[in-house]
Amino acid sequence: MAGIPRKVNYSSYDVPSVRGVDWAARVQLDELGLSSDACLPIDQAMPGAAQPIRYLHIFEDGEVSLGIFCLPKGACIPLHNHPGMTVFSRALLGRVHVLSFDWAEAHTDAMAGTVEGPAAPAREARRVLDCVMGSGDDPALLQPTSGGNIHQFTAVTDCAVLDLLTPPYSLDDGRDCTYYHVEGPGSGDGTFLLREAEPPSDFVVGALGMYDWD
């Protein structure tokens, strides 16, 4: 497993220069000792049923979280945000459709303390990406206020997506994950109204396990 960063200094969030991201941009499934079958196992207890999304946890500390989402064809990770976070996503296997947005206007003090959740008013967002990302394509990079911080993945084929988040989600630090749905068009070209929503009842991510560094 030479070349895999067990500990990385993420004190600088100039993402292109972060060594962990450089590694994530190059690493291949076989370098991780993984195969397509290992990423997308068939659940024999569910013959003929839709297979669940699974997550392989690779590494996490207070500054970074790294793992692989394994999505069977047709599976969807719903539209969700990454507050104050930078995220690097790359298809290691197969093809995934990426839909992403950034808020048209920054959150203001006037918005603070207003109703939250599905009852909150819809907010206008700019569409950033609406494309298919394959294993040979450049990765997607989103930042706190740019690059498509609110995104959705839908598997066009069976696929595996490497996800690096810095810093990770943390309830204690105000970085909770909020889900959204597109309510309709916004006031301008390429803008849409997004409203907070509960994730679909059938959205479940199962654990594929913890990556074995040995």
DAHU-V311005 format. One record per pair of residues at least 12 apart in sequence whose ideal C-beta (glycine too) atoms are under 8 Angstrom apart, sorted by the first residue. I is the first residue (numbers start at 0). J is the second residue. If there is no record, write none. Layout:
BEGIN
I:J, I:J
END
This chain:
BEGIN
0:31, 0:32, 0:212, 2:22, 2:30, 3:22, 3:26, 3:31, 3:212, 4:18, 4:19, 4:22, 5:58, 5:212, 6:60, 7:19, 7:62, 7:63, 9:62, 9:63, 9:165, 9:166, 10:62, 12:85, 12:165, 14:85, 14:87, 14:140, 14:142, 14:165, 17:165, 19:63, 19:65, 19:163, 20:87, 20:163, 23:65, 23:87, 23:89, 23:138, 23:161, 23:163, 24:87, 24:89, 24:138, 26:91, 26:161, 27:91, 28:91, 28:92, 28:159, 31:57, 31:210, 33:55, 33:67, 35:92, 35:157, 35:159, 38:53, 38:55, 38:67, 38:69, 38:91, 38:92, 38:159, 38:207, 39:69, 39:71, 39:92, 39:157, 39:159, 40:53, 40:207, 49:71, 49:73, 49:74, 50:71, 50:74, 51:71, 51:74, 51:203, 51:204, 51:205, 52:68, 52:69, 52:70, 52:71, 52:74, 52:76, 52:202, 52:203, 52:204, 52:205, 53:68, 53:69, 53:204, 53:205, 53:206, 53:207, 54:66, 54:67, 54:68, 54:69, 54:204, 54:205, 54:206, 54:207, 55:67, 55:69, 55:207, 55:208, 55:209, 55:210, 56:206, 56:208, 56:209, 56:210, 57:210, 58:210, 59:167, 61:166, 61:167, 62:165, 62:166, 62:167, 63:163, 63:164, 63:165, 63:166, 63:167, 64:162, 64:163, 64:164, 64:165, 64:167, 64:168, 65:161, 65:162, 65:163, 65:164, 66:161, 66:162, 66:210, 67:91, 67:159, 67:160, 67:161, 67:162, 67:207, 68:152, 68:159, 68:160, 68:162, 68:204, 69:158, 69:159, 69:207, 70:95, 70:152, 70:154, 70:157, 70:158, 70:159, 70:160, 71:154, 71:157, 72:154, 72:155, 72:156, 72:157, 72:158, 73:153, 73:154, 74:153, 74:154, 75:151, 75:152, 75:153, 75:154, 75:202, 76:151, 76:152, 76:153, 76:202, 76:204, 77:151, 77:178, 77:179, 77:180, 77:196, 77:198, 77:199, 77:202, 78:98, 78:100, 78:149, 78:150, 78:151, 78:178, 78:179, 78:180, 78:181, 78:193, 79:149, 79:150, 79:151, 79:176, 79:177, 79:178, 79:179, 79:198, 80:148, 80:149, 80:176, 80:177, 80:179, 81:141, 81:143, 81:148, 81:149, 81:164, 81:168, 81:174, 81:176, 82:143, 82:173, 82:174, 82:175, 82:177, 83:143, 83:166, 83:173, 83:174, 84:143, 84:148, 84:164, 84:165, 84:166, 84:167, 84:168, 84:174, 85:140, 85:141, 85:142, 85:143, 85:164, 85:165, 86:140, 86:141, 86:148, 86:162, 86:163, 86:164, 86:165, 87:138, 87:139, 87:140, 87:161, 87:162, 87:163, 88:132, 88:138, 88:139, 88:140, 88:141, 88:150, 88:152, 88:160, 88:161, 88:162, 88:163, 89:132, 89:138, 89:139, 89:160, 89:161, 90:132, 90:133, 90:134, 90:136, 90:158, 90:159, 90:160, 90:161, 91:134, 91:159, 91:160, 91:161, 92:134, 92:157, 92:158, 92:159, 93:133, 93:134, 93:154, 93:155, 93:156, 93:157, 93:158, 93:159, 94:131, 94:132, 94:133, 94:134, 94:154, 94:155, 94:156, 94:158, 95:131, 95:132, 95:133, 95:152, 95:153, 95:154, 95:155, 95:158, 95:160, 96:130, 96:131, 96:132, 96:152, 96:153, 96:154, 96:155, 97:128, 97:129, 97:130, 97:131, 97:132, 97:139, 97:147, 97:150, 97:151, 97:152, 98:126, 98:128, 98:129, 98:150, 98:151, 98:153, 99:126, 99:127, 99:128, 99:129, 99:139, 99:141, 99:146, 99:147, 99:148, 99:149, 99:150, 99:151, 100:124, 100:125, 100:126, 100:127, 100:147, 100:148, 100:149, 100:150, 100:191, 100:193, 101:124, 101:125, 101:127, 101:144, 101:145, 101:146, 101:147, 101:148, 101:149, 102:122, 102:123, 102:124, 102:125, 102:144, 102:148, 102:149, 103:122, 103:123, 103:124, 103:125, 103:185, 103:190, 104:122, 104:123, 105:144, 115:195, 116:195, 117:194, 117:195, 117:196, 117:197, 119:194, 119:195, 120:194, 121:182, 121:192, 121:193, 121:194, 122:192, 122:193, 122:194, 123:185, 123:186, 123:190, 123:191, 123:192, 123:193, 124:149, 124:185, 124:190, 124:191, 124:192, 124:193, 125:189, 125:190, 126:189, 126:190, 126:191, 127:146, 127:147, 128:147, 128:150, 131:155, 134:158, 149:179, 149:193, 177:195, 178:195, 178:196, 178:197, 178:198, 179:193, 179:194, 179:195, 179:196, 180:193, 180:194, 180:196, 181:193, 182:194
END
